[in-house]
Amino acid sequence: MKKNISLITIALLLLTACGETDIKIAKQNGQDVEIAPDYKEVTIPQNIAPLNFQTELEDAGLVITDGTNTICVEAKDKVFHIPMKKWSQLLKANAGKDITFTVCQQKNGQWEGFKPFQMHVAEEEADPYIAYRLLISCYGQWNQMGIYQRDISTYEQTPIMENRLTDHNCMNCHTFNQRDPNTMLLHMRAVNAGTLLIHDGQMEKLNTKTDSTMSALVYPYWHPTGKYIAASTNITLQNWFYNHPNTIEVFDTNSDVVVYDVDKHEIFSNLVLKNDSAYESFPTFSPDGKSLFFLTTPMRKMPEGFKDWKFSLCRIDFNPETRQLGEKVDTIFNARTTGKSVSFPRISPDGKLMVIGIQEFGNFSAWHKDCDLYAYRLSDGTLYPLTAANSQESESYHSWSSNSRWMIFSSRRGDGLTTRLYMAYIDKDGQPRKAFLLPQDNPVKYYKDMMEAYNLPEFVSGKVTTNPHKIATLMKTNPGTDVKYVKP
């Protein structure tokens, strides 16, 4: 990362009183200082909330500077709470540049500075909101969950829907069309079951299980026109391991891929996607809407064959005008030749990169410690790891920003058990910057005390304003519209 502030400039700034705190640093000791979370040398959007952090130092201070403007903060209970307004102004004034952080400690009445570090402020903003599911990590409390949204420029979190309003049923598979807060899908299971479709702000309850499909719609993905939703239908089970690093294996005993016509209330497919000799799952439309990507693996007895359950990534044509699905299959990632399995394909809105999870077997990456994020360049087929975003724990549920420059994903890198949200900048060459933990006002305490796990994060272009109580009333009182399956 380029350092665009000279040491002389830093020294002069540190010797000058700044802000309301009036920190004057008498000398720098050149020593590294540990901070938590580790926000050193990360790339951040202009519209992110302050990346507050803590140290183990007593009587600590912090100086943030761009060479002209400064923010000075004294730690409270070892935590630096950076003023939000000043932080926002500093970031907007430094798009495309570095800002420098110097932690200091008061000794014998004087401030002594540690080795400075930088954060780079990207020129591109991220979408202003993210949406995600929160659920208790303990399976004994699985029925306490909700879909929430977060304003990334603040620490404000508000509910889109909480299952306490619908008799504690299971809620999952939420997704937005092109990150539009007015067009989304949310599925509920068990009591009050059904699929909630919000289209241009209008709510509709759907019964998407038909006589010709094995389940309601799962793992949905919107067509860019908003006219179709690709999804899988699955019979899903899970096993717990006594002696395996992955702890849990989520697997299907059968699965197909189908497409739902939003206006006609019809589901359709073909023999490529609805094949009795194979599992098909996790469909994804291309940004131009002319291709449908999906995962597939030969049918086998489960759970006995779980270690050989390796998914390939394939593509077929799709004509949105005629609803015609292609018969010719292009294999993008071949599980047989690589010996690996792919999961959760997601294409950048500019159509240049597809990011996938790669693991030893299976397709439910959240519980696979070995799952890493890889980028596949669609123009030439180059596949490479997103090393700066990966860790020794599971990475999963990745999602793109509107401008194809930011990814948000879940990772278990904190404790190996609970998923937390991380953001990473992806440059114009498709290379990632170091990922950073979603900021909180007091991040170490917040995440230490937090019992819930994050999953299925998505960027959203604005705030979802649909009232949760109206959603609950619809799902509890409306019988729902039956959809029908149209055979090819």
N, C-alpha and C positions, 0 to 999 in steps of 0.2 A: 504494500500500500504506500502511495507516495506521501512523503512528509513535506508539506508545503509551508511550514512555519519554522523559521530559523531558531537555533538554540539561543541566539542573542536576543531575538524578539521575545522568546519565552521567558528568559531570565529577567528582562526589563519588566515584563508584565507581572511576574511573580514577586518582584520587589516593590510593586505598587499596590496601594490599598485598592480593593475592588468591591463593589456592591455594598450591601448593608452589613455583611459579616466582617468586612475589614480584615482580610487575611493578608499578612505580609510574610513572605517566605524569606528567611535569612540565608539559607543555603539548601543545596540539593545533595542528597547522599548517594544517588545513582543506583540504589537498590530497588529490585522488583518488589511490588506489593501485591499480595493476593486479594482478589475481589470476588464476591459472589452475588449474583451469577457472573460468569466470566464473559464480560462484554468487551474485552480488549480486542482492538483491531477488527471490529465488525463493520459491515456496511448496513446503513439504516435508511428508511424512507424519511422524507421531510415531515411527514404527518404522523409520526409515531409518538406515543406518550413518552415522558422522561424515563430513561433506562436507569432507574434508581438501583443502587447496589450497596453492599455493606463490606466492611473489613473487620478484622479482629483487633484493630488498633484502638487504643484509648486516646481520647482527646484528638480526634482526627478532623481534618478539613479537606476540602476539595476545591480546586480552581479549574474551571472550564473556560477555554479561550479559543477564538478564531484568529487571533493576532491583533484584533481591534476591540472586540467586545468580550466581556468576561462575566461569568457567573461564579460566585463564591458561596460555598455551603459548608456549614459545620455539621458534623454527624450528630444524629440523635439516636441514642442507644446503638451506636456503631453503624447506623444506616444513613446514607445520603439521600435526602428527599429533595430532588432538584425542582426549583420553582417552574410550574408548568408554562406560564405565560412567557417567561424569559427563555425557556428552553425552545418553545415553538418559534419565537422570533429568531433565535440563534440558528436553528436548523434551516429556516426559510432563507436566511441571509447567506447560507453556505452550501447551497445546492451544488453538488459536484466537487466539493472540497472536503478537507479534513478539519475536525475540531480536536483540540488537545486537552487531555485530562491529567491533572497532577494531584495525587493524593498526598497529603502532608500530615504531620503530627506535631503537636505542640510539646516542646521539651524546654524546661527551664525558662518559660516565658517567651520562647521563640518558635517559629514555624520552620520545620525541616521537611523538604520535599522529597518524595520518592521518584523513581524513574517514570517519566510521563508515558502515556499511551494515547492512541488515537482511535476515533471512530470516523468513518467516511460517510458523508451525507450524500446519498444518490441524487441524481437529477430527477429521477422518476419517483413519483409518489406511489403508494400502494392504495388499493381500494379502501374506502373509509371504514368499512365494517367487515367483521368476520362472524360467521355463524358456526356453531358446533354443538355436539351433544355432550352432556355431562352425566355420568352415572357412577354410582358407588362402585369402587373397585372390588369390594367383597361380593361374591356371587350370592351370598345369603340376603343381600340388600339390593338385588338387581332391579327391583320394582320401584326404586326411587331414582327418577331421571328427568331430564328436560332438554329442550332445544333452546339455546341461548344465543344472543348476539352481543358483540363487543365493539364499541367505538374505539378504534385503535389509537386515536389521538388523545384519549383519556383512559381511565381505568373503569369506565362505566360498563356494567353488564346488565342486560335486561332480558327477560324471558320472551321467547317466541311462543313456546308452549311448554307446560309442565304436566307430567302425567298424574300429579295429585288431583288434577281437575277432571281426569277421566278414569278414576278408580284404579290408579296405579298399574295401568297396562304397559306393555312394551311399546316404545316409540323408536323408530329408526328410519334409515333410508331417506333422509331429507336431502333435497337438492334444489338448486336454483337454475333457471334458464338464463344463461349468459350473465350470471351474477346479478340478475334483476330482482330486487326485493319484493316486487309485486307479482312475480310468477314463480311459484315453488311447488314442490311435492313433499308430502310427509306421510309415512305409513305407520299405522298402529296395528298391533296384534292382540290376540286374546279378547278380553271384554272390550266392547265398543270398537271392534276391529273395522278397518277400512282404510282407504287411501284418500288423504286430503289433497285436493288439487286447488291451488290458488292461481288463477289465470287472469292477468290484468286486474288484480285486486278482488275478483269474484271467487267465492269459495264454493267448492263442490265435493261431496263425499262419493267415492266410487267403490264398488265391489269388484276387484280386479281378478279374483279367482273365478275361472270358468270350468266347464265340464271337460275341456280339452287341454287345460293347463294344470300343473301339479300344485301350484301355490299362487298367492297374490304376487304382485310385482315386487322384485327385490333388486338392489343395486341399480337404480335407475340413472339414466343419463339423457338429457334433453337434446333434441335436434336443434340446430341453431335457429331454425324458423319458428320454433315453439309449437309446431304442428304435431310433432311425434315425440315419444319417449321410448328409448330402448331400455330393456330391463331383462333380468333373468327371472326364471321361476325355479325355485330350489326346494329340496327336502334336506334340511340342514340339521346336523347333530354335532355334539361335541364330546370329547373324551379328556379326562385329566390324566396326566402322567405322574407316576411315582418317582421315576428316575430318568428325567429328561430335561434339558435346559429350557425347553419351550413351555413347560408347565401344562398348557392346554392346546389341544388340536381341534379346530373347528373344520368340519368337512361336510360334503354333500353325499347323499346316497343316490341323487339324481339331480340334473339341472339342465335347463334349456335357455335359449335366448329368444325373446319375442320383441315386437315393436307395437306400441300403443298409439292409435290415432286419436288425438285429443278431441277433435271436433265430432268424429263419427262414433266415438265410444266403442271402437273395435280394436281387437288384438289380432295381429297376423305374424306369420313367420315363414320359414321354408325348411326343406330337408337338410340344409347345411347347418342351420342354427337349432333345429329341433330334431336331433339325431339320437336314436335309441342306442347306438353303439358308442356314444361319447358324452362327456359332460361339456356343456358350454356355459360360460358365465362372464360377468363383468364387461358388458358391452360399452363402447364409447364411439360416438360419432366424431368425424373429422370436422374442423371448423367450417369447411365449405359445404358440409352436409351430404357429400357424395360418396363417402366411405363409412363403413361400419366395422370397427375393430372389436374383437372378442377373444376370450381365452377358451382353449379346448384341450382335452386330454381323453385318451381312450377309457371306456367304462371298465371298472374293476370292482372287486368286492371290497367294501369298506366296513370297518376301519382296518381290517387286516392288511390291506394294500396301501396304507397311507404313505409309506416311505417312497413308493413308486408313483405317487400321485403328483406328476409333474406337468405343468400347464405350458402349452405353446401359445404364442400371440399370433392371431391371424386377422386377415382383412377381406371383406367382400364389398362389391359395389352396392350403392343404394340410390335409387331414383326417387326423390321426394315428390315429383309430379305424378308418377304412376304407382307409387308405393312398391315398386319392383325391387326385390332383393336379389343380388347376384348369386350365381351358382359356382363361379370360379373362385377358388380360395388361394390367397397369397399368404405364405407363412413368413412372418416378420421375425419371430424368435422361435427357434426350434428346440423344444425340450429334449428331444431324442439325441441331437448332436451336441448340445451344450451340457447335458446332464443336470441342468438347473430348471427351476420353475419360475414363472413370471406372475405378477399380480398387479392389479389396479392401474391400468394404462390411462394416462391423462395427457392430452395434447395441448400445447400452448396455443393461445388464441391467434397468434400470428402464423400458426401452422408449421413452425420450423422444428420444434422438438416434441418428442413424446417422452415423458418420464414414467418409469415403471419401477416396481419393486422386484428384486431378484433374490431368490432364496433356494434352499436345497430341495424343498418339496412343498406341495400345497399351494393355496392361493389366498389364505387368510393371514396376511403379513403381520398384523398387529401383535401376534403372539410368537413370531419367529425371530429369535435373537439375531440370527444371521442375515435378516433381510436388510439390504441396502438399496438406496435409490440410484438408478442409472438413467442416463439420457440416451435416447435414440434419435439421431439426426435423420429426419425424413428425406432430405434431399439426396443423401449418399449412403444411408444405412449404417453410419458409424455409431457404435455403441460404446459408452464409456461411463465409469462411475462418477457420481457427484461427490467426490471425496470430501470436500470441505463441508458438506452438509451431513455426511454420515457419521456414525459413531459405532461403538461396540455393541450397542443394543438395537432393538427393532426401530426402523423408520417406516412409517405407513401413512395412509390417508392423505396423500399430497394433493394440493390444489393450486391452480395458477391465478395470478392477478390479471386484470383486464389488459394491461399493457405488456404482458409476458415477461416481466422483469422480476417478479416476486413469487416465491413459493411459500405456502404455509403447510406444515405437516405435523404429525404427531410422532413423538419419540419417547422411548422408555429410558433414555440415557441418564436421567436423574437418579433413579433408585433401582432400575431394572424391573419394576412392578407396575408403576402407574404412568400413563401417557400424559405428556405435557406438550404444549404447542410451541413450535419453533418456526422462525421465518428466515429465509435465505434469499439473497439477491442473486439473480442469474444474469450475467452480462450478455452483450450482443453476440458474443462468440459461443454462448451456451455454457459458460463456465461459472460455477457457483462461488460465492463468497462464504466466509464462515457464518454458520447459522447462529441465531441468537434466540434466547428464551423470551416468550411473550412477556413484556414488562408488567409489573404490578407496583403498587405504591410501596409495599414492604415485601419484596419478592421472596426472600428466603423464608420468612415466617409464613407468608401466604401459601406457598407450595408445600411447606412442611406440615402445616395444619390441614391442608386440603385433602379430603377423603375421596373426592371424585376424580375420575379419569376423563380426559378429553378424547373425543374421536370425531371423524368426519368433518374436519374444518373446511370451510369454503369462504373465499372472499366474496363480499356483497357490495354493490355499488352505492347502497344507501340503507337506511334503517327500515326494517320490516315493521309496519304499523298496524297489521291485523291484530285485533284484540284476542288474547289467549282464551278468554271466557267465551267469546263468540265461536272460536274453534271448538272448544269443549262442548258447547251446547249443540253444535251441528253434529259432532261425532257421536254424541250420546242419544240424540233424539231423532236424527234423520236415518231412515233405513238404507239410504245410499242408492246410487244408480248402478244397475247391473251392466257390465260390459260383456260383449260377446266375442267369441273367437271365430275368425273367418279363415277357413282352410285354404291353403294355396291351390 
